[in-house]
Amino acid sequence: MYFKPQFLLLEGISAGELIFVFLVVLLFFGSKSIPKMARTLGRGMRQLRDASQQIQDDIKTAAFRDEELDTFASKKKNKPKKK
């Protein structure tokens, strides 16, 4: 099986078309606001990545706690009672 990598799913767009789109965006938004928009987009992506990482850490911590509780409960059941 042959895998053909795709660059951002832009298979049918040529370099000339990309330049044209860039120029239209530049004319529409202006050269001063494009860096601000890119900065805002980057911050949003970073916040999304951080939130995703936090959720993954919370899930791992909860799973670890459950595992510890299960281990503790099984040790408590197997422990002989003193009279």
Secondary structure in CASP SS format (residue, H / E / C, confidence):
PFRMAT SS
TARGET T0000
AUTHOR 0000-0000-0000
METHOD secondary structure of the structure
MODEL  1
M C 1.00
Y C 1.00
F C 1.00
K C 1.00
P C 1.00
Q C 1.00
F C 1.00
L C 1.00
L C 1.00
L C 1.00
E C 1.00
G C 1.00
I C 1.00
S C 1.00
A H 1.00
G H 1.00
E H 1.00
L H 1.00
I H 1.00
F H 1.00
V H 1.00
F H 1.00
L H 1.00
V H 1.00
V H 1.00
L H 1.00
L H 1.00
F H 1.00
F H 1.00
G C 1.00
S C 1.00
K C 1.00
S H 1.00
I H 1.00
P H 1.00
K H 1.00
M H 1.00
A H 1.00
R H 1.00
T H 1.00
L H 1.00
G H 1.00
R H 1.00
G H 1.00
M H 1.00
R H 1.00
Q H 1.00
L H 1.00
R H 1.00
D H 1.00
A H 1.00
S H 1.00
Q H 1.00
Q H 1.00
I H 1.00
Q H 1.00
D H 1.00
D H 1.00
I H 1.00
K H 1.00
T H 1.00
A H 1.00
A H 1.00
F H 1.00
R H 1.00
D H 1.00
E H 1.00
E H 1.00
L H 1.00
D H 1.00
T H 1.00
F H 1.00
A H 1.00
S H 1.00
K H 1.00
K H 1.00
K H 1.00
N H 1.00
K C 1.00
P C 1.00
K C 1.00
K C 1.00
K C 1.00
END
